[in-house]
Structures are given as structure tokens and as C-alpha cells.
Amino acid sequence: MTTTISLTAADGHTLNAFVAEPLGVPAAGIVVIQEIFGVNTHIQEDTARFADAGYLAIAPHMFDRVKPNVDLGYTADTIGEGREFAMALKPEGIMADVLAAAAELRSRGVTKIGIVGYCFGGTVSASAACNLADAFDAAVAYYGGGVGDLVTSGATPKIPLMLHFGDKDVWIPAEVVEAVTAAWPGPVHRYDANHGFHCDHRADFDQTASDQAQDRTLAWFAEHLV
């Protein structure tokens, strides 16, 4: 079952969230963090896949602080629009909204919670692994463009973190991936694919890489959350 609910962050900000519930008792909870395109069809479908795997999953609308219910497609114009939304956010607001999503899962009875994010969300997920260890038990980050900046700043993961990158990614240079691999414990998985390879709504979708990354992600969460 899927629903849209309202969350309230610690600073009083209210935001919407897409929730997907599994059949039966959830194995654990997972917070799913969007790309720059909002909680669109792809993110909703991905959140539902985690529910199908037995998790209570929630995708908070991270751009609600700028514009409510952003739902963008994949064009040059929407890339620019989504970047503007992302750049308008402040780190403290991002983390507050992530914590609100985790608190909602905990209020529904799950004791262990993971976080996974894509693109913009990949950076958010990695940042949560470094800064929100009290709220999460494991994290996965797909092609987070700001992960290299986290390494440069000296941030380090405090919970188990898995990273996925595409070797053909034009937005994340190979030297950044190598720096992350050298600085953080990993695992860091690399694929013969481009940025956004997990999204089957965009031209850069790569079925082989997506399937392999998803299998690894589910195994990671099963190891650390169940």
C-alpha cells in the first residue's frame, strides 16, 4: 500500500512524504532520498520496490522547503530547475527533513533504519552516514555528486556505507571516485555506466548495472538492518 503523508521537522517545517508499506511486519525501515527531479514516478516506484522487499519505505519531498511536491521529468530544462531547487536548500534543513522521515518510520514500530539516495540524494545519504549515526544503521549512496566534497571536508561515515558510481559519469570524475575509495572504508562499487544508470525513466538507464547495484543494496540492508 502507498500513501502520501505530512511530516513535521524539528524546526517546524512541514513536508510531504510518499510511504510504501510491505505486506506483513516490516523487516526494517528505509528512507529514500530523491534525485534533483523530486519525488517523481521513478522515486515512487523505487520506494515501492523496497516495500516489495519487506521494508517500510518513505521518500520525503526534500524540495518542499523551496516548492511543494516537485515532480520533474528528465530534460535539459528540468535539470536546471532541479539544480536551482537543490542549491536553495540549507544543510541544516536537509538533515532536519531526513530526521523527520526517520522519526516517522520509528513511530511505526521499526527499530532499525537505513537510508538510500540517488544523485542529489546520494550526497544526502552519504552526509547522513557521516552526521546522523544516531538515526540510521546503514546507508547506500548512488552517484552522489557532492560525496567528494564530503571527503575533502574531512567527514567520515559513522555507519556502514555502500557507494555506487558509474565509470562513464560525466558529472563525477574518476579521480573523485578514487579519492573517495582511498579515504572511506567502502565498499565502493563501479559500473560501466553513466550518471543516473539506476533510473529506468532516463536515457542513461543501464539494466545490467541497475540490477547489480540493486542486488548489492538489498544484500547490504539485509546484512545491517535485518
Disulfide bonds with the S-S distance in Angstrom:
none
